[in-house]
């Protein structure tokens, strides 16, 4: 078994682990800071809406040696508007100029052919109403999706988990949209598709952890060994390696699209969907670990039953610690695992009371 597999098995059995839930205030603070940064970037910078949302003309050229910056200058001089130029994989250019009608587009196309010394392959006119319809349908789909998710999680698990999952989804969407505003990538219908796609990925890890938490917290009030937060943390650690593996495997091809396809090969049209997927997948993995589960524990710990359980658990531990201290003062052997006084002749320490405490005196 690999080291990662061994670590995963030990995490699942609770032999090792990191207390994510106990440090939830730190994660909340980090998440709030990131979210505020994204919102400020969105408010100040704004989104770079594609031509599908603003309307205008799209020109494409065959293979040319003209650089992107030169083409932007030519397009701005010919149209009087800012232009967005993308290098195509074939070596051609895709030039977008907003706020042009058919007559103006024909004039710009003729001028660009002279400046770039290549014929324009086509000039496509896009109206802003088409992009507006896409946006409206996307918002409707998002609202329906959120509602169905809340209803399903409330039925399959409980309403606290539904609220936590909803908060995590809003967190992921806000960060992704804020990143788009900060880096200035163009927002196209492909971006909208990417945003809707990441919602499923964001929920995947969250639901896996919630399922383990539901199973682990069954009949929780009948024991006095763990609090709800501790069981939530054990469930989170048990699925941690699985979450990391699935996220890394999903991020690798998306990173290839974003950094190799969009960056190295110059296929700029890949950026609109690949950035939303890349940021959304990373944010979804983060929110599942650091937001959703700690938030569920926070909400559950406010219940009277969970408060009473926590009080009993802490009281039992305090009693065991006091008895252990008294035994140490009296010189009696103390089991280092449970803190209880060990029977006479028993072997104390990590092995507990095995071996010599048995009548035969032999280990089995």
C-alpha positions as CSV (number, residue, x, y, z in Angstrom):
1,X,0.0,0.0,0.0
2,X,1.3,3.5,-0.9
3,X,2.1,6.0,1.8
4,X,-1.0,8.1,0.8
5,X,-3.2,4.9,1.1
6,X,-1.7,4.1,4.5
7,X,-2.4,7.7,5.6
8,X,-5.9,7.4,4.4
9,X,-6.5,4.2,6.3
10,X,-5.1,5.7,9.5
11,X,-7.2,8.8,9.1
12,X,-10.3,6.6,8.5
13,X,-9.6,4.6,11.7
14,X,-9.0,7.8,13.7
15,X,-5.4,6.9,14.5
16,X,-4.2,10.2,13.2
17,X,-6.0,13.4,12.3
18,X,-6.2,17.2,12.2
19,X,-8.7,19.0,14.2
20,X,-10.4,21.1,11.5
21,X,-13.6,21.7,13.4
22,X,-11.9,23.0,16.5
23,X,-10.1,25.7,14.4
24,X,-13.3,26.6,12.5
25,X,-13.0,30.3,13.5
26,X,-9.7,30.6,11.7
27,X,-11.3,29.0,8.5
28,X,-14.3,31.3,8.8
29,X,-12.0,34.3,9.0
30,X,-10.0,33.2,6.0
31,X,-13.2,32.5,4.0
32,X,-14.7,35.9,4.9
33,X,-11.5,37.7,3.9
34,X,-11.4,35.9,0.5
35,X,-15.1,36.5,-0.1
36,X,-14.8,40.2,0.8
37,X,-11.8,40.5,-1.6
38,X,-13.8,38.9,-4.4
39,X,-16.8,41.2,-3.8
40,X,-14.6,44.3,-3.7
41,X,-13.0,43.2,-7.0
42,X,-16.4,42.6,-8.5
43,X,-17.6,46.0,-7.4
44,X,-14.5,48.0,-8.4
45,X,-13.3,46.1,-11.4
46,X,-16.5,44.7,-12.7
47,X,-17.0,41.8,-15.1
48,X,-15.5,41.9,-18.6
49,X,-18.7,40.9,-20.3
50,X,-18.3,39.2,-23.7
51,X,-19.9,40.4,-26.9
52,X,-22.7,38.0,-26.4
53,X,-23.9,40.1,-23.5
54,X,-23.1,43.6,-24.9
55,X,-23.8,43.1,-28.6
56,X,-21.5,44.0,-31.5
57,X,-19.5,42.3,-34.2
58,X,-17.0,39.4,-34.3
59,X,-14.4,39.2,-37.0
60,X,-12.1,36.2,-37.7
61,X,-9.0,36.2,-39.9
62,X,-7.0,33.4,-41.5
63,X,-3.4,32.8,-40.3
64,X,-1.5,36.0,-39.9
65,X,1.8,37.3,-38.4
66,X,0.1,40.3,-36.9
67,X,0.4,40.4,-33.1
68,X,-2.6,40.6,-30.8
69,X,-1.6,44.1,-29.6
70,X,-1.3,45.4,-33.2
71,X,-4.7,44.0,-34.1
72,X,-6.2,45.7,-31.0
73,X,-4.8,49.0,-32.1
74,X,-6.1,48.6,-35.7
75,X,-9.5,47.5,-34.5
76,X,-9.8,50.5,-32.1
77,X,-8.8,53.0,-34.8
78,X,-11.2,51.4,-37.3
79,X,-14.2,51.2,-35.0
80,X,-13.7,53.9,-32.3
81,X,-14.4,51.3,-29.6
82,X,-12.2,49.0,-27.5
83,X,-11.6,45.6,-29.0
84,X,-10.9,42.2,-27.6
85,X,-8.5,40.1,-29.7
86,X,-7.8,36.4,-29.2
87,X,-5.2,34.3,-30.9
88,X,-6.7,31.2,-32.4
89,X,-5.1,27.7,-32.5
90,X,-5.0,27.9,-36.4
91,X,-2.8,31.1,-36.1
92,X,-5.7,33.4,-37.0
93,X,-7.3,36.1,-34.9
94,X,-10.7,36.6,-33.4
95,X,-11.6,40.2,-33.0
96,X,-14.6,41.4,-31.0
97,X,-15.8,44.9,-31.1
98,X,-18.9,45.9,-29.1
99,X,-21.7,48.3,-30.0
100,X,-21.6,47.9,-33.8
101,X,-24.5,47.5,-36.2
102,X,-24.4,45.8,-39.6
103,X,-23.4,48.9,-41.5
104,X,-20.7,49.8,-39.1
105,X,-19.4,46.2,-39.0
106,X,-19.0,46.2,-42.8
107,X,-16.9,49.3,-42.8
108,X,-14.7,48.0,-39.9
109,X,-14.3,44.7,-41.7
110,X,-13.1,46.4,-44.9
111,X,-10.7,48.7,-42.9
112,X,-9.3,45.7,-40.9
113,X,-8.7,43.8,-44.2
114,X,-6.5,46.7,-45.4
115,X,-4.7,47.2,-42.1
116,X,-4.0,43.5,-41.4
117,X,-3.4,42.7,-45.1
118,X,-5.6,39.6,-44.7
119,X,-9.2,39.1,-45.8
120,X,-11.8,38.8,-43.1
121,X,-13.3,35.4,-43.1
122,X,-16.6,36.5,-41.7
123,X,-18.2,39.3,-39.7
124,X,-20.9,38.0,-37.2
125,X,-23.3,40.4,-35.7
126,X,-24.5,39.5,-32.2
127,X,-27.4,41.3,-30.4
128,X,-27.3,41.9,-26.7
129,X,-30.7,40.4,-26.2
130,X,-29.3,36.9,-26.9
131,X,-26.8,37.1,-24.1
132,X,-29.4,38.6,-21.8
133,X,-31.7,35.6,-22.5
134,X,-28.8,33.2,-21.6
135,X,-28.1,35.1,-18.4
136,X,-31.8,35.1,-17.3
137,X,-32.1,31.4,-18.0
138,X,-28.9,30.7,-16.1
139,X,-30.1,32.6,-13.1
140,X,-33.4,30.7,-13.2
141,X,-31.6,27.4,-13.4
142,X,-29.3,28.4,-10.5
143,X,-32.3,29.3,-8.3
144,X,-34.1,26.1,-9.1
145,X,-30.9,24.1,-8.5
146,X,-30.3,25.8,-5.1
147,X,-33.9,25.1,-4.1
148,X,-33.8,21.4,-5.1
149,X,-30.5,21.0,-3.3
150,X,-31.8,22.4,-0.1
151,X,-35.0,20.3,-0.2
152,X,-33.0,17.1,-1.0
153,X,-30.4,17.5,1.7
154,X,-33.0,18.5,4.3
155,X,-34.9,15.2,3.5
156,X,-31.8,12.9,3.1
157,X,-29.9,14.4,6.0
158,X,-31.3,17.4,8.0
159,X,-32.0,21.1,7.5
160,X,-28.7,22.1,9.2
161,X,-26.7,20.2,6.6
162,X,-28.8,21.8,3.9
163,X,-28.0,25.3,5.1
164,X,-24.3,24.5,5.4
165,X,-24.2,23.1,1.9
166,X,-26.0,26.2,0.6
167,X,-23.6,28.5,2.3
168,X,-20.7,26.6,0.8
169,X,-22.2,26.8,-2.7
170,X,-22.7,30.6,-2.4
171,X,-19.1,30.9,-1.2
172,X,-17.8,29.0,-4.2
173,X,-19.8,31.0,-6.7
174,X,-18.8,34.3,-5.1
175,X,-15.1,33.5,-5.2
176,X,-15.2,32.3,-8.8
177,X,-17.0,35.4,-10.1
178,X,-14.7,37.6,-8.0
179,X,-11.7,35.9,-9.6
180,X,-13.1,36.6,-13.0
181,X,-13.4,40.3,-12.1
182,X,-9.9,40.5,-10.7
183,X,-8.1,38.8,-13.6
184,X,-10.2,40.4,-16.3
185,X,-11.1,37.3,-18.2
186,X,-14.0,37.6,-20.6
187,X,-17.4,36.4,-19.4
188,X,-19.1,34.4,-22.1
189,X,-21.9,31.8,-22.3
190,X,-19.1,29.2,-21.7
191,X,-18.4,30.9,-18.4
192,X,-22.0,30.5,-17.4
193,X,-21.8,26.8,-18.3
194,X,-18.7,26.4,-16.2
195,X,-20.3,28.2,-13.2
196,X,-23.3,25.9,-13.3
197,X,-21.0,22.8,-13.8
198,X,-18.9,23.5,-10.6
199,X,-22.0,23.4,-8.4
200,X,-22.2,19.6,-8.7
201,X,-18.5,19.2,-8.0
202,X,-18.8,21.5,-5.0
203,X,-21.6,19.4,-3.5
204,X,-19.9,16.0,-4.2
205,X,-17.3,16.1,-1.4
206,X,-19.7,17.8,1.0
207,X,-22.4,15.1,0.6
208,X,-19.7,12.3,1.1
209,X,-18.7,13.9,4.4
210,X,-22.3,14.5,5.5
211,X,-23.1,10.8,4.8
212,X,-20.2,9.7,7.0
213,X,-21.3,12.2,9.7
214,X,-24.9,11.0,9.6
215,X,-23.7,7.4,10.1
216,X,-21.2,8.3,12.8
217,X,-23.6,10.4,14.8
218,X,-26.3,7.8,15.0
219,X,-27.4,7.3,18.6
220,X,-24.8,9.8,19.6
221,X,-26.6,10.8,22.8
222,X,-26.3,7.2,24.1
223,X,-22.5,7.5,24.5
224,X,-20.2,9.8,26.5
225,X,-17.0,9.3,24.6
226,X,-17.2,12.0,21.9
227,X,-19.0,15.3,21.3
228,X,-20.8,16.0,18.1
229,X,-17.9,18.3,16.9
230,X,-15.4,15.5,17.5
231,X,-17.5,13.0,15.5
232,X,-17.8,15.5,12.7
233,X,-14.0,16.0,12.7
234,X,-13.5,12.2,12.6
235,X,-15.9,11.9,9.6
236,X,-14.0,14.8,7.9
237,X,-10.6,13.2,8.4
238,X,-11.9,9.8,7.3
239,X,-12.8,11.2,3.8
240,X,-9.9,13.7,3.6
241,X,-7.6,11.7,1.4
242,X,-10.5,10.7,-0.9
243,X,-11.5,14.4,-1.3
244,X,-7.9,15.3,-2.1
245,X,-7.5,12.5,-4.7
246,X,-10.8,13.3,-6.5
247,X,-10.1,17.0,-6.5
248,X,-6.5,16.6,-7.9
249,X,-7.7,14.2,-10.6
250,X,-10.5,16.6,-11.6
251,X,-8.1,19.7,-11.6
252,X,-5.4,18.2,-13.8
253,X,-7.3,18.1,-17.1
254,X,-8.8,21.5,-16.3
255,X,-5.4,22.9,-15.6
256,X,-4.3,21.6,-18.9
257,X,-7.1,23.5,-20.7
258,X,-6.3,26.7,-18.8
259,X,-2.5,26.8,-18.8
260,X,-1.6,24.8,-21.8
261,X,-4.5,25.3,-24.1
262,X,-5.3,28.9,-23.2
263,X,-1.8,30.1,-22.2
264,X,0.8,28.2,-24.2
265,X,-1.2,27.3,-27.4
266,X,-3.1,30.6,-27.4
267,X,-6.6,29.1,-27.6
268,X,-8.1,32.0,-25.7
269,X,-11.6,30.8,-26.1
270,X,-10.8,27.9,-23.7
271,X,-10.1,30.4,-20.9
272,X,-13.8,31.4,-20.3
273,X,-14.9,27.9,-19.2
274,X,-11.6,26.5,-17.9
275,X,-11.0,29.3,-15.4
276,X,-14.4,28.9,-13.9
277,X,-13.9,25.2,-13.6
278,X,-10.5,25.4,-12.1
279,X,-11.3,28.0,-9.5
280,X,-14.7,26.4,-8.8
281,X,-13.2,23.0,-8.2
282,X,-10.5,24.3,-5.9
283,X,-13.0,26.4,-4.0
284,X,-15.5,23.5,-3.7
285,X,-12.8,21.2,-2.2
286,X,-11.9,24.0,0.3
287,X,-15.5,24.8,1.3
288,X,-16.3,21.1,1.9
289,X,-13.5,20.7,4.4
290,X,-13.2,24.1,6.0
291,X,-16.8,25.5,5.8
292,X,-19.6,23.0,5.4
293,X,-18.7,20.5,8.0
294,X,-17.5,23.0,10.7
295,X,-20.7,25.0,10.1
296,X,-22.9,21.9,10.6
297,X,-21.0,21.2,13.9
298,X,-21.6,24.8,15.0
299,X,-25.3,24.5,14.3
300,X,-25.7,21.1,16.0
301,X,-23.7,22.1,19.1
302,X,-26.4,24.7,19.8
303,X,-29.0,22.1,20.3
304,X,-30.0,21.3,24.0
305,X,-29.3,17.6,23.5
306,X,-25.8,18.3,22.1
307,X,-25.0,20.8,24.8
308,X,-26.0,18.2,27.4
309,X,-23.9,15.6,25.7
310,X,-20.9,17.8,25.6
311,X,-21.3,18.6,29.3
312,X,-21.4,14.8,30.1
313,X,-18.3,14.1,27.9
314,X,-16.3,16.8,29.5
315,X,-17.4,15.8,33.0
316,X,-16.4,12.2,32.4
317,X,-13.0,13.3,31.1
318,X,-12.4,15.6,34.0
319,X,-13.3,12.7,36.4
320,X,-10.9,10.3,34.6
321,X,-8.1,12.9,34.7
322,X,-8.7,13.5,38.4
323,X,-8.7,9.7,39.2
324,X,-5.5,9.3,37.1
325,X,-3.8,12.1,39.0
326,X,-4.8,10.6,42.3
327,X,-3.5,7.2,41.3
328,X,-0.2,8.7,40.2
329,X,0.2,10.4,43.6
330,X,-0.5,7.1,45.4
331,X,2.0,5.3,43.2
332,X,-0.6,2.9,41.7
333,X,-0.2,2.0,38.0
334,X,-2.3,4.0,35.6
335,X,-3.3,3.0,32.1
336,X,-1.9,5.7,29.8
337,X,-4.7,5.3,27.3
338,X,-7.9,5.4,29.5
339,X,-6.5,7.2,32.5
340,X,-8.0,4.6,34.8
341,X,-6.2,2.8,37.6
342,X,-4.9,-0.5,36.2
343,X,-5.6,-3.8,37.9
344,X,-2.8,-5.3,40.0
345,X,-0.2,-7.1,37.8
346,X,-1.5,-5.6,34.6
347,X,0.8,-4.2,31.9
348,X,0.1,-0.4,31.6
349,X,0.7,1.8,28.7
350,X,-0.5,1.7,25.1
351,X,-1.1,-2.1,25.3
352,X,-3.6,-1.7,28.1
353,X,-4.4,-4.6,30.3
354,X,-3.5,-7.5,28.0
355,X,-1.2,-10.4,29.0
356,X,-0.3,-10.4,32.6
357,X,-3.7,-9.5,33.9
358,X,-5.0,-12.8,32.6
359,X,-5.1,-15.9,34.9
360,X,-2.7,-17.8,32.6
361,X,-0.2,-15.0,32.6
362,X,0.5,-15.5,28.9
363,X,-0.2,-13.2,26.0
364,X,-2.6,-14.5,23.4
